[in-house]
Amino acid sequence: MSSNRPPTFSELYSAYAAGCLDPAFALLVETQSALRADIAETVRQSEVIAGVLLEREDKAEMADGAADRALAVIDDLEVTRATEDSAARMAGKALDEILTLPEPLRAKALDAAGSTGWQFTSPGIRRLRLDCASDAEVELYRIEPGAAVPRHTHEGYEATLIAAGGFTDETGSFGPGDVALKGPEDTHQPVADPGSPCFALAVRDGGLRFTGAMGLVQRILGA
């Protein structure tokens, strides 16, 4: 993500189609595509364009056994996901909500829940840190209905995808499949909508800066 401005949606989709999008943002795009048919179609069209451009490039020889290795990786991923799903179901009701999330977010969340677990951040709010092999911060938030994220701004830029439920802040309401883009100039306080918990996938290239009492605590702790 650019340090000077947030990316546009078209830039994200084009970079994804070209295979050069950061893994954290690729997770966001793939999950959004699973939630919204219009985004899936936009990504498909971008992939068609990228494919046409690729066809015009000089072809490179494939290394011996490359195709077999690629198929083996795909098989391993499918086995891993099946194993994760089975383990999650045996864990009981605590992970039922994660199992309703779309892929590929569900697999990432199951892995994080099994390794590090949910962390308490403030009343009604928990988070999972997701490992996406990226320099970006990637977190899944679970926000109870009516719970408010402490008011904050951002050191860099943040893209937040609503995976389930919804939240409302000073700029509007966001539901499943919507993405909120925020930057250092934005200060907001998301509040989860009534009814069911909000699950929000946040990808950012800088930390959060809280205001008010939370900001004072943050400064005292030197965070």
Secondary structure, DSSP 8 states (H G I E B T S, - for coil): --SSS---HHHHHHHHHTT-S-HHHHHHHHHHHHH-HHHHHHHHHHHHHHHHHHHTS------TTHHHHHHHHHHHHHHHHHHHHHHHHHH-GGGHHHHTS-TTHHHHHHHHHHHT--EEEETTEEEEE---SSSSEEEEEEE-TT-B---EEESS-EEEEEEES-EEETTEEE-TT-EEEE-TT--B--EE-SSS-EEEEEEESS-EEE-HHHHHHHHHHT-
